[in-house]
């Protein structure tokens, strides 16, 4: 995927992209109604969202650790299974 900086775009394109990224973004369809592309805005999480995400990950890690301990497995065992087909 090609990366561009907004400053590299012409003013006309920059205005279009900025408009497309307002709100929930924009889906581009052809005349038949088939989706051909989209602009999805990326927004930095709020501190509260980051805290909730960290807490959720901590809870998931605790559950995963408890399950692996219960079954006598280690993180290395898990990684071996995940990477078997690579």
LUMKOL-836759 format. One record per atom (N, C-alpha, C): residue number from 1; residue in three letters; chain; atom name; x, y, z negated. Coordinates in Angstrom, 3 decimals. Each point is the difference from the previous one (the first is absolute). Layout:
! LUMKOL-836759
@pos: NUM	code: ALA	unit: A	site: CA	u: X	v: Y	w: Z
...
! end
This chain:
! LUMKOL-836759
@pos: 1	code: UNK	unit: A	site: N	u: 0.844	v: -1.166	w: 0.000
@pos: 1	code: UNK	unit: A	site: CA	u: -0.844	v: 1.166	w: 0.000
@pos: 1	code: UNK	unit: A	site: C	u: 0.891	v: 1.231	w: 0.000
@pos: 2	code: UNK	unit: A	site: N	u: -0.323	v: 0.936	w: 0.840
@pos: 2	code: UNK	unit: A	site: CA	u: 0.789	v: 1.220	w: 0.099
@pos: 2	code: UNK	unit: A	site: C	u: -0.380	v: 0.967	w: -1.113
@pos: 3	code: UNK	unit: A	site: N	u: 1.003	v: 0.655	w: -0.570
@pos: 3	code: UNK	unit: A	site: CA	u: -0.238	v: 0.993	w: -1.050
@pos: 3	code: UNK	unit: A	site: C	u: 0.283	v: 1.389	w: 0.567
@pos: 4	code: UNK	unit: A	site: N	u: -0.866	v: 0.925	w: -0.331
@pos: 4	code: UNK	unit: A	site: CA	u: 0.164	v: 1.392	w: 0.419
@pos: 4	code: UNK	unit: A	site: C	u: -0.201	v: 0.914	w: -1.200
@pos: 5	code: UNK	unit: A	site: N	u: 0.676	v: 1.094	w: 0.007
@pos: 5	code: UNK	unit: A	site: CA	u: -0.246	v: 1.046	w: -0.993
@pos: 5	code: UNK	unit: A	site: C	u: -1.007	v: 0.973	w: 0.606
@pos: 6	code: UNK	unit: A	site: N	u: -0.880	v: 0.524	w: -0.843
@pos: 6	code: UNK	unit: A	site: CA	u: -0.975	v: 0.973	w: 0.505
@pos: 6	code: UNK	unit: A	site: C	u: 0.701	v: 1.150	w: 0.715
@pos: 7	code: UNK	unit: A	site: N	u: 1.173	v: 0.385	w: -0.491
@pos: 7	code: UNK	unit: A	site: CA	u: 0.721	v: 1.128	w: 0.602
@pos: 7	code: UNK	unit: A	site: C	u: 0.487	v: -0.308	w: 1.417
@pos: 8	code: UNK	unit: A	site: N	u: 0.041	v: -1.269	w: 0.390
@pos: 8	code: UNK	unit: A	site: CA	u: 0.430	v: -0.377	w: 1.343
@pos: 8	code: UNK	unit: A	site: C	u: -1.130	v: 0.090	w: 1.025
@pos: 9	code: UNK	unit: A	site: N	u: -1.224	v: 0.178	w: -0.478
@pos: 9	code: UNK	unit: A	site: CA	u: -1.157	v: 0.032	w: 0.882
@pos: 9	code: UNK	unit: A	site: C	u: -0.297	v: 1.421	w: 0.450
@pos: 10	code: UNK	unit: A	site: N	u: -0.616	v: 0.118	w: 1.161
@pos: 10	code: UNK	unit: A	site: CA	u: -0.440	v: 1.317	w: 0.448
@pos: 10	code: UNK	unit: A	site: C	u: -1.095	v: 0.487	w: -0.943
@pos: 11	code: UNK	unit: A	site: N	u: -0.231	v: 1.293	w: -0.014
@pos: 11	code: UNK	unit: A	site: CA	u: -1.016	v: 0.561	w: -0.892
@pos: 11	code: UNK	unit: A	site: C	u: -1.375	v: -0.595	w: 0.293
@pos: 12	code: UNK	unit: A	site: N	u: -0.328	v: -0.236	w: 1.266
@pos: 12	code: UNK	unit: A	site: CA	u: -1.304	v: -0.572	w: 0.366
@pos: 12	code: UNK	unit: A	site: C	u: -0.163	v: -1.396	w: -0.584
@pos: 13	code: UNK	unit: A	site: N	u: 1.025	v: -0.828	w: 0.145
@pos: 13	code: UNK	unit: A	site: CA	u: -0.060	v: -1.371	w: -0.517
@pos: 13	code: UNK	unit: A	site: C	u: 0.028	v: 0.012	w: -1.519
@pos: 14	code: UNK	unit: A	site: N	u: 0.814	v: 0.860	w: -0.598
@pos: 14	code: UNK	unit: A	site: CA	u: 0.072	v: 0.096	w: -1.452
@pos: 14	code: UNK	unit: A	site: C	u: -1.374	v: 0.371	w: -0.581
@pos: 15	code: UNK	unit: A	site: N	u: -0.680	v: 0.933	w: 0.640
@pos: 15	code: UNK	unit: A	site: CA	u: -1.337	v: 0.392	w: -0.458
@pos: 15	code: UNK	unit: A	site: C	u: -0.962	v: -1.171	w: 0.099
@pos: 16	code: UNK	unit: A	site: N	u: 0.059	v: -0.763	w: 1.113
@pos: 16	code: UNK	unit: A	site: CA	u: -0.868	v: -1.169	w: 0.165
@pos: 16	code: UNK	unit: A	site: C	u: 0.281	v: -1.034	w: -1.089
@pos: 17	code: UNK	unit: A	site: N	u: 1.265	v: -0.306	w: -0.242
@pos: 17	code: UNK	unit: A	site: CA	u: 0.365	v: -1.010	w: -0.998
@pos: 17	code: UNK	unit: A	site: C	u: -0.427	v: 0.457	w: -1.397
@pos: 18	code: UNK	unit: A	site: N	u: 0.247	v: 1.240	w: -0.332
@pos: 18	code: UNK	unit: A	site: CA	u: -0.407	v: 0.502	w: -1.309
@pos: 18	code: UNK	unit: A	site: C	u: -1.514	v: -0.104	w: -0.171
@pos: 19	code: UNK	unit: A	site: N	u: -0.754	v: 0.309	w: 1.051
@pos: 19	code: UNK	unit: A	site: CA	u: -1.460	v: -0.134	w: -0.052
@pos: 19	code: UNK	unit: A	site: C	u: -0.390	v: -1.472	w: -0.149
@pos: 20	code: UNK	unit: A	site: N	u: 0.685	v: -0.881	w: 0.742
@pos: 20	code: UNK	unit: A	site: CA	u: -0.311	v: -1.435	w: -0.043
@pos: 20	code: UNK	unit: A	site: C	u: 0.266	v: -0.587	w: -1.384
@pos: 21	code: UNK	unit: A	site: N	u: 0.954	v: 0.552	w: -0.725
@pos: 21	code: UNK	unit: A	site: CA	u: 0.361	v: -0.536	w: -1.303
@pos: 21	code: UNK	unit: A	site: C	u: -0.806	v: 0.601	w: -1.142
@pos: 22	code: UNK	unit: A	site: N	u: -0.855	v: 0.964	w: 0.301
@pos: 22	code: UNK	unit: A	site: CA	u: -0.879	v: 0.551	w: -1.031
@pos: 22	code: UNK	unit: A	site: C	u: -1.048	v: -1.037	w: -0.369
@pos: 23	code: UNK	unit: A	site: N	u: -0.447	v: 0.031	w: -1.215
@pos: 23	code: UNK	unit: A	site: CA	u: -1.047	v: -0.933	w: -0.421
@pos: 23	code: UNK	unit: A	site: C	u: 0.494	v: -1.432	w: 0.028
@pos: 24	code: UNK	unit: A	site: N	u: -0.789	v: -0.878	w: 0.619
@pos: 24	code: UNK	unit: A	site: CA	u: 0.319	v: -1.430	w: 0.025
@pos: 24	code: UNK	unit: A	site: C	u: 0.792	v: -0.424	w: 1.231
@pos: 25	code: UNK	unit: A	site: N	u: 0.370	v: 0.930	w: 0.866
@pos: 25	code: UNK	unit: A	site: CA	u: 0.743	v: -0.343	w: 1.197
@pos: 25	code: UNK	unit: A	site: C	u: -0.898	v: 0.000	w: 1.221
@pos: 26	code: UNK	unit: A	site: N	u: 0.478	v: -0.642	w: 1.083
@pos: 26	code: UNK	unit: A	site: CA	u: -0.732	v: 0.021	w: 1.252
@pos: 26	code: UNK	unit: A	site: C	u: 0.272	v: -1.291	w: 0.776
@pos: 27	code: UNK	unit: A	site: N	u: -1.049	v: -0.542	w: 0.608
@pos: 27	code: UNK	unit: A	site: CA	u: 0.128	v: -1.157	w: 0.884
@pos: 27	code: UNK	unit: A	site: C	u: -0.188	v: 0.501	w: 1.423
@pos: 28	code: UNK	unit: A	site: N	u: 0.882	v: -0.418	w: 0.907
@pos: 28	code: UNK	unit: A	site: CA	u: -0.078	v: 0.395	w: 1.400
@pos: 28	code: UNK	unit: A	site: C	u: -0.565	v: -1.171	w: 0.794
@pos: 29	code: UNK	unit: A	site: N	u: -1.116	v: 0.232	w: 0.721
@pos: 29	code: UNK	unit: A	site: CA	u: -0.636	v: -1.038	w: 0.810
@pos: 29	code: UNK	unit: A	site: C	u: 0.054	v: 0.379	w: 1.473
@pos: 30	code: UNK	unit: A	site: N	u: 0.004	v: -1.021	w: 0.867
@pos: 30	code: UNK	unit: A	site: CA	u: -0.109	v: 0.272	w: 1.426
@pos: 30	code: UNK	unit: A	site: C	u: -1.480	v: 0.206	w: 0.349
@pos: 31	code: UNK	unit: A	site: N	u: -0.309	v: 0.211	w: 1.263
@pos: 31	code: UNK	unit: A	site: CA	u: -1.383	v: 0.272	w: 0.405
@pos: 31	code: UNK	unit: A	site: C	u: -0.925	v: -1.184	w: -0.223
@pos: 32	code: UNK	unit: A	site: N	u: 0.549	v: -1.207	w: -0.140
@pos: 32	code: UNK	unit: A	site: CA	u: -0.818	v: -1.188	w: -0.259
@pos: 32	code: UNK	unit: A	site: C	u: -0.221	v: -0.218	w: -1.504
@pos: 33	code: UNK	unit: A	site: N	u: 0.563	v: 0.873	w: -0.829
@pos: 33	code: UNK	unit: A	site: CA	u: -0.170	v: -0.129	w: -1.440
@pos: 33	code: UNK	unit: A	site: C	u: 0.992	v: -0.936	w: -0.656
@pos: 34	code: UNK	unit: A	site: N	u: 1.061	v: -0.378	w: 0.715
@pos: 34	code: UNK	unit: A	site: CA	u: 1.023	v: -0.896	w: -0.546
@pos: 34	code: UNK	unit: A	site: C	u: 1.077	v: 0.855	w: -0.683
@pos: 35	code: UNK	unit: A	site: N	u: 0.318	v: -0.348	w: -1.234
@pos: 35	code: UNK	unit: A	site: CA	u: 1.020	v: 0.735	w: -0.742
@pos: 35	code: UNK	unit: A	site: C	u: 1.352	v: -0.158	w: 0.678
@pos: 36	code: UNK	unit: A	site: N	u: 0.662	v: 1.126	w: 0.235
@pos: 36	code: UNK	unit: A	site: CA	u: 1.314	v: 0.004	w: 0.649
@pos: 36	code: UNK	unit: A	site: C	u: 1.101	v: 0.526	w: -0.905
@pos: 37	code: UNK	unit: A	site: N	u: -0.364	v: 0.596	w: -1.105
@pos: 37	code: UNK	unit: A	site: CA	u: 1.003	v: 0.517	w: -0.932
@pos: 37	code: UNK	unit: A	site: C	u: -0.688	v: 0.678	w: -1.157
@pos: 38	code: UNK	unit: A	site: N	u: 0.807	v: 0.369	w: -0.977
@pos: 38	code: UNK	unit: A	site: CA	u: -0.568	v: 0.697	w: -1.139
@pos: 38	code: UNK	unit: A	site: C	u: 1.063	v: 0.803	w: -0.725
@pos: 39	code: UNK	unit: A	site: N	u: -0.458	v: 1.003	w: -0.689
@pos: 39	code: UNK	unit: A	site: CA	u: 0.838	v: 0.779	w: -0.888
@pos: 39	code: UNK	unit: A	site: C	u: -0.526	v: -0.246	w: -1.406
@pos: 40	code: UNK	unit: A	site: N	u: 0.849	v: -0.502	w: -0.874
@pos: 40	code: UNK	unit: A	site: CA	u: -0.394	v: -0.262	w: -1.380
@pos: 40	code: UNK	unit: A	site: C	u: 0.907	v: 0.830	w: -0.897
@pos: 41	code: UNK	unit: A	site: N	u: -0.580	v: 0.903	w: -0.769
@pos: 41	code: UNK	unit: A	site: CA	u: 0.837	v: 0.854	w: -0.837
@pos: 41	code: UNK	unit: A	site: C	u: 0.644	v: -0.780	w: -1.134
@pos: 42	code: UNK	unit: A	site: N	u: 1.218	v: 0.357	w: -0.318
@pos: 42	code: UNK	unit: A	site: CA	u: 0.689	v: -0.554	w: -1.166
@pos: 42	code: UNK	unit: A	site: C	u: -0.002	v: 1.077	w: -1.065
@pos: 43	code: UNK	unit: A	site: N	u: -0.515	v: -0.357	w: -1.143
@pos: 43	code: UNK	unit: A	site: CA	u: -0.038	v: 0.944	w: -1.106
@pos: 43	code: UNK	unit: A	site: C	u: 0.793	v: -0.572	w: -1.168
@pos: 44	code: UNK	unit: A	site: N	u: 0.816	v: 0.834	w: -0.598
@pos: 44	code: UNK	unit: A	site: CA	u: 0.750	v: -0.433	w: -1.175
@pos: 44	code: UNK	unit: A	site: C	u: -0.984	v: -0.272	w: -1.136
@pos: 45	code: UNK	unit: A	site: N	u: 0.230	v: -1.072	w: -0.745
@pos: 45	code: UNK	unit: A	site: CA	u: -0.911	v: -0.296	w: -1.113
@pos: 45	code: UNK	unit: A	site: C	u: 0.143	v: 1.043	w: -1.112
@pos: 46	code: UNK	unit: A	site: N	u: -1.088	v: 0.177	w: -0.725
@pos: 46	code: UNK	unit: A	site: CA	u: 0.051	v: 0.880	w: -1.171
@pos: 46	code: UNK	unit: A	site: C	u: 0.740	v: -0.743	w: -1.114
@pos: 47	code: UNK	unit: A	site: N	u: 0.471	v: 0.715	w: -1.008
@pos: 47	code: UNK	unit: A	site: CA	u: 0.645	v: -0.687	w: -1.126
@pos: 47	code: UNK	unit: A	site: C	u: -0.924	v: -1.044	w: -0.645
@pos: 48	code: UNK	unit: A	site: N	u: -1.291	v: 0.305	w: -0.064
@pos: 48	code: UNK	unit: A	site: CA	u: -0.958	v: -0.948	w: -0.588
@pos: 48	code: UNK	unit: A	site: C	u: -0.103	v: -1.267	w: 0.858
@pos: 49	code: UNK	unit: A	site: N	u: -0.018	v: 0.171	w: 1.322
@pos: 49	code: UNK	unit: A	site: CA	u: -0.056	v: -1.162	w: 0.896
@pos: 49	code: UNK	unit: A	site: C	u: 1.263	v: -0.847	w: -0.143
@pos: 50	code: UNK	unit: A	site: N	u: 1.150	v: 0.656	w: -0.134
@pos: 50	code: UNK	unit: A	site: CA	u: 1.247	v: -0.738	w: -0.182
@pos: 50	code: UNK	unit: A	site: C	u: -0.013	v: -0.783	w: -1.304
@pos: 51	code: UNK	unit: A	site: N	u: -0.510	v: 0.614	w: -1.068
@pos: 51	code: UNK	unit: A	site: CA	u: -0.077	v: -0.685	w: -1.295
@pos: 51	code: UNK	unit: A	site: C	u: -0.915	v: -1.221	w: 0.089
@pos: 52	code: UNK	unit: A	site: N	u: -1.157	v: 0.156	w: 0.654
@pos: 52	code: UNK	unit: A	site: CA	u: -0.927	v: -1.133	w: 0.143
@pos: 52	code: UNK	unit: A	site: C	u: 0.636	v: -1.115	w: 0.835
@pos: 53	code: UNK	unit: A	site: N	u: 0.706	v: 0.373	w: 1.058
@pos: 53	code: UNK	unit: A	site: CA	u: 0.657	v: -1.005	w: 0.844
@pos: 53	code: UNK	unit: A	site: C	u: 1.085	v: -0.732	w: -0.784
@pos: 54	code: UNK	unit: A	site: N	u: 0.809	v: 0.738	w: -0.768
@pos: 54	code: UNK	unit: A	site: CA	u: 1.043	v: -0.625	w: -0.815
@pos: 54	code: UNK	unit: A	site: C	u: -0.600	v: -0.953	w: -1.028
@pos: 55	code: UNK	unit: A	site: N	u: -1.089	v: 0.425	w: -0.631
@pos: 55	code: UNK	unit: A	site: CA	u: -0.652	v: -0.857	w: -0.995
@pos: 55	code: UNK	unit: A	site: C	u: -0.558	v: -1.259	w: 0.656
@pos: 56	code: UNK	unit: A	site: N	u: -0.570	v: 0.151	w: 1.176
@pos: 56	code: UNK	unit: A	site: CA	u: -0.547	v: -1.150	w: 0.723
@pos: 56	code: UNK	unit: A	site: C	u: 1.115	v: -0.975	w: 0.394
@pos: 57	code: UNK	unit: A	site: N	u: 1.117	v: 0.539	w: 0.469
@pos: 57	code: UNK	unit: A	site: CA	u: 1.139	v: -0.859	w: 0.354
@pos: 57	code: UNK	unit: A	site: C	u: 0.569	v: -0.703	w: -1.226
@pos: 58	code: UNK	unit: A	site: N	u: 0.084	v: 0.696	w: -1.113
@pos: 58	code: UNK	unit: A	site: CA	u: 0.485	v: -0.616	w: -1.239
@pos: 58	code: UNK	unit: A	site: C	u: -0.897	v: -1.169	w: -0.409
@pos: 59	code: UNK	unit: A	site: N	u: -1.305	v: 0.204	w: 0.114
@pos: 59	code: UNK	unit: A	site: CA	u: -0.948	v: -1.068	w: -0.344
@pos: 59	code: UNK	unit: A	site: C	u: 0.161	v: -1.190	w: 0.944
@pos: 60	code: UNK	unit: A	site: N	u: 0.168	v: 0.274	w: 1.275
@pos: 60	code: UNK	unit: A	site: CA	u: 0.199	v: -1.069	w: 0.980
@pos: 60	code: UNK	unit: A	site: C	u: 1.299	v: -0.766	w: -0.284
@pos: 61	code: UNK	unit: A	site: N	u: 1.066	v: 0.721	w: -0.335
@pos: 61	code: UNK	unit: A	site: CA	u: 1.277	v: -0.652	w: -0.331
@pos: 61	code: UNK	unit: A	site: C	u: -0.145	v: -0.909	w: -1.220
@pos: 62	code: UNK	unit: A	site: N	u: -0.722	v: 0.481	w: -1.016
@pos: 62	code: UNK	unit: A	site: CA	u: -0.204	v: -0.815	w: -1.200
@pos: 62	code: UNK	unit: A	site: C	u: -0.768	v: -1.278	w: 0.330
@pos: 63	code: UNK	unit: A	site: N	u: -1.046	v: 0.117	w: 0.811
@pos: 63	code: UNK	unit: A	site: CA	u: -0.785	v: -1.174	w: 0.383
@pos: 63	code: UNK	unit: A	site: C	u: 0.843	v: -0.976	w: 0.832
@pos: 64	code: UNK	unit: A	site: N	u: 0.788	v: 0.548	w: 0.926
@pos: 64	code: UNK	unit: A	site: CA	u: 0.845	v: -0.856	w: 0.830
@pos: 64	code: UNK	unit: A	site: C	u: 1.055	v: -0.702	w: -0.842
@pos: 65	code: UNK	unit: A	site: N	u: 0.635	v: 0.734	w: -0.919
@pos: 65	code: UNK	unit: A	site: CA	u: 1.008	v: -0.608	w: -0.884
@pos: 65	code: UNK	unit: A	site: C	u: -0.616	v: -1.100	w: -0.856
@pos: 66	code: UNK	unit: A	site: N	u: -1.187	v: 0.257	w: -0.554
@pos: 66	code: UNK	unit: A	site: CA	u: -0.664	v: -0.998	w: -0.840
@pos: 66	code: UNK	unit: A	site: C	u: -0.335	v: -1.250	w: 0.807
@pos: 67	code: UNK	unit: A	site: N	u: -0.476	v: 0.185	w: 1.212
@pos: 67	code: UNK	unit: A	site: CA	u: -0.351	v: -1.143	w: 0.847
@pos: 67	code: UNK	unit: A	site: C	u: 1.244	v: -0.796	w: 0.392
@pos: 68	code: UNK	unit: A	site: N	u: 1.087	v: 0.697	w: 0.366
@pos: 68	code: UNK	unit: A	site: CA	u: 1.227	v: -0.710	w: 0.365
@pos: 68	code: UNK	unit: A	site: C	u: 0.554	v: -0.750	w: -1.207
@pos: 69	code: UNK	unit: A	site: N	u: -0.024	v: 0.617	w: -1.182
@pos: 69	code: UNK	unit: A	site: CA	u: 0.483	v: -0.672	w: -1.210
@pos: 69	code: UNK	unit: A	site: C	u: -0.839	v: -1.233	w: -0.310
@pos: 70	code: UNK	unit: A	site: N	u: -1.306	v: 0.139	w: 0.141
@pos: 70	code: UNK	unit: A	site: CA	u: -0.916	v: -1.112	w: -0.256
@pos: 70	code: UNK	unit: A	site: C	u: 0.308	v: -1.194	w: 0.904
@pos: 71	code: UNK	unit: A	site: N	u: 0.396	v: 0.267	w: 1.233
@pos: 71	code: UNK	unit: A	site: CA	u: 0.268	v: -1.058	w: 0.970
@pos: 71	code: UNK	unit: A	site: C	u: 1.483	v: -0.340	w: 0.120
@pos: 72	code: UNK	unit: A	site: N	u: 0.811	v: 0.580	w: -0.862
@pos: 72	code: UNK	unit: A	site: CA	u: 1.426	v: -0.299	w: -0.004
@pos: 72	code: UNK	unit: A	site: C	u: 0.723	v: 0.469	w: 1.247
@pos: 73	code: UNK	unit: A	site: N	u: -0.454	v: 1.094	w: 0.580
@pos: 73	code: UNK	unit: A	site: CA	u: 0.612	v: 0.536	w: 1.218
@pos: 73	code: UNK	unit: A	site: C	u: 0.711	v: 1.309	w: -0.311
@pos: 74	code: UNK	unit: A	site: N	u: 0.954	v: 0.325	w: 0.862
@pos: 74	code: UNK	unit: A	site: CA	u: 0.747	v: 1.252	w: -0.146
@pos: 74	code: UNK	unit: A	site: C	u: -0.251	v: 0.881	w: 1.220
@pos: 75	code: UNK	unit: A	site: N	u: 0.456	v: 1.222	w: -0.092
@pos: 75	code: UNK	unit: A	site: CA	u: -0.108	v: 0.906	w: 1.136
@pos: 75	code: UNK	unit: A	site: C	u: 0.799	v: -0.545	w: 1.185
@pos: 76	code: UNK	unit: A	site: N	u: 1.137	v: -0.653	w: -0.272
@pos: 76	code: UNK	unit: A	site: CA	u: 0.795	v: -0.612	w: 1.076
@pos: 76	code: UNK	unit: A	site: C	u: -0.794	v: -1.093	w: 0.713
@pos: 77	code: UNK	unit: A	site: N	u: -0.760	v: -0.803	w: -0.761
@pos: 77	code: UNK	unit: A	site: CA	u: -0.855	v: -1.020	w: 0.619
@pos: 77	code: UNK	unit: A	site: C	u: -1.012	v: 0.654	w: 0.937
@pos: 78	code: UNK	unit: A	site: N	u: -0.605	v: 1.066	w: -0.455
@pos: 78	code: UNK	unit: A	site: CA	u: -0.980	v: 0.721	w: 0.803
@pos: 78	code: UNK	unit: A	site: C	u: 0.625	v: 0.558	w: 1.275
@pos: 79	code: UNK	unit: A	site: N	u: 1.147	v: 0.620	w: -0.120
@pos: 79	code: UNK	unit: A	site: CA	u: 0.687	v: 0.555	w: 1.167
@pos: 79	code: UNK	unit: A	site: C	u: 0.376	v: -1.084	w: 1.000
@pos: 80	code: UNK	unit: A	site: N	u: 0.404	v: -1.151	w: -0.491
@pos: 80	code: UNK	unit: A	site: CA	u: 0.351	v: -1.121	w: 0.883
@pos: 80	code: UNK	unit: A	site: C	u: -1.221	v: -0.407	w: 0.839
@pos: 81	code: UNK	unit: A	site: N	u: -1.169	v: -0.084	w: -0.627
@pos: 81	code: UNK	unit: A	site: CA	u: -1.223	v: -0.379	w: 0.709
@pos: 81	code: UNK	unit: A	site: C	u: -0.375	v: 1.079	w: 1.009
@pos: 82	code: UNK	unit: A	site: N	u: 0.089	v: 1.264	w: -0.400
@pos: 82	code: UNK	unit: A	site: CA	u: -0.361	v: 1.097	w: 0.886
@pos: 82	code: UNK	unit: A	site: C	u: 0.900	v: 0.035	w: 1.229
@pos: 83	code: UNK	unit: A	site: N	u: 1.290	v: -0.292	w: -0.180
@pos: 83	code: UNK	unit: A	site: CA	u: 0.966	v: 0.104	w: 1.096
@pos: 83	code: UNK	unit: A	site: C	u: 0.212	v: -1.289	w: 0.770
@pos: 84	code: UNK	unit: A	site: N	u: -0.767	v: -1.065	w: -0.304
@pos: 84	code: UNK	unit: A	site: CA	u: 0.184	v: -1.283	w: 0.660
@pos: 84	code: UNK	unit: A	site: C	u: 0.000	v: 0.085	w: 1.520
@pos: 85	code: UNK	unit: A	site: N	u: -0.906	v: 0.756	w: 0.586
@pos: 85	code: UNK	unit: A	site: CA	u: -0.143	v: 0.061	w: 1.444
@pos: 85	code: UNK	unit: A	site: C	u: 0.914	v: 1.002	w: 0.692
@pos: 86	code: UNK	unit: A	site: N	u: 0.774	v: 0.773	w: -0.777
@pos: 86	code: UNK	unit: A	site: CA	u: 0.886	v: 0.989	w: 0.619
@pos: 86	code: UNK	unit: A	site: C	u: 1.260	v: -0.610	w: 0.524
! end
